[in-house]
Each structure stands twice: as structure tokens, then as C-alpha cells.
Amino acid sequence: MDRTIVLYDVLQARVCLRVSLPHSLESLTCNPTEDLVCAGASNGVIYIVDMTSTAVSVTAAHAHVSHSLFEGHAASVLGGLPVGTSTLEGHSKAVTSLAFSRDNSSLISASADGTVRVWNVWTRQCLREYSPLGKHAITNAMVCIITT
């Protein structure tokens, strides 16, 4: 509810990154290569935080700090969003669930508006929209690989 993503280094018991976003968050996921973090917000927006860009921006903003990103600094903010953050817009209510495809190219989002969307992560375009239950809220979605 405080609109913040906090990443911890569990082994060293410290904060690696803290990113503050404009709206309260309902869901969170990380892609398989761990360079993107996606957060579904209460207003229907999905925020994509590029960890590689955020690391560079934090390093530039805190050049005098030798450990930059891993000292718990907040990411720099430009234009209202942290550097390296982009958005996916299309849901009209809270984004309740997020899941990446195994190949890292698609993001599946489910929403309280009753829709499921498939997004191309790299072009930021919605590829498909489904309304499987009419206008009933969807609270969880996952990617399943079926082989025959």
C-alpha cells in the first residue's frame, strides 16, 4: 500500500533497491532472467522496472558511493517515474496477478476488471485480451506449458 518495491539481499540481510511508484501495488513478478520487475497497480497500470537501467541511474546519481545500487539508495526519478521504468496500460481496475512466459517475451496480466491480457514485453503492446468470466474479477493467473 505504500507504493514501494523493496528488493533484499537475504544472504547479506540488506536492502539492494527501493523503488517508489505512483500508485499502490497489488501484484509483483520478476522475469526469468531477473532483469525486469513488473508491478500491477490498483489503478490498472503495470509498471515495468528495468533493473539494468535502474542500476545505471542509481550509480550515476550516487557516483560518490562506491557500492551504488547495493547500498539501499532509492532509484532516481525523472518525469514522475523512476529511471528505467515504463508502463503498460489497458486494465480498468487493479492488476491482481502477473506472470512471465518461459521465453521471457510475454507478460500475462489478470485484473479485477475481469480481463486477462497478454503483453509483448519488448514492444509494450497488448497482443491479446480475454474475458473468460465476463466481468468477474480474476485474482490469479499462471503460465502452463503443455507438451504432447
Helices and strands as residue ranges (DSSP letters): E 4-9, E 14-20, E 25-30, E 36-41, E 46-50, H 51-61, G 68-71, E 77-78, E 81-82, E 85-88, E 95-100, E 106-111, E 116-120, E 125-130
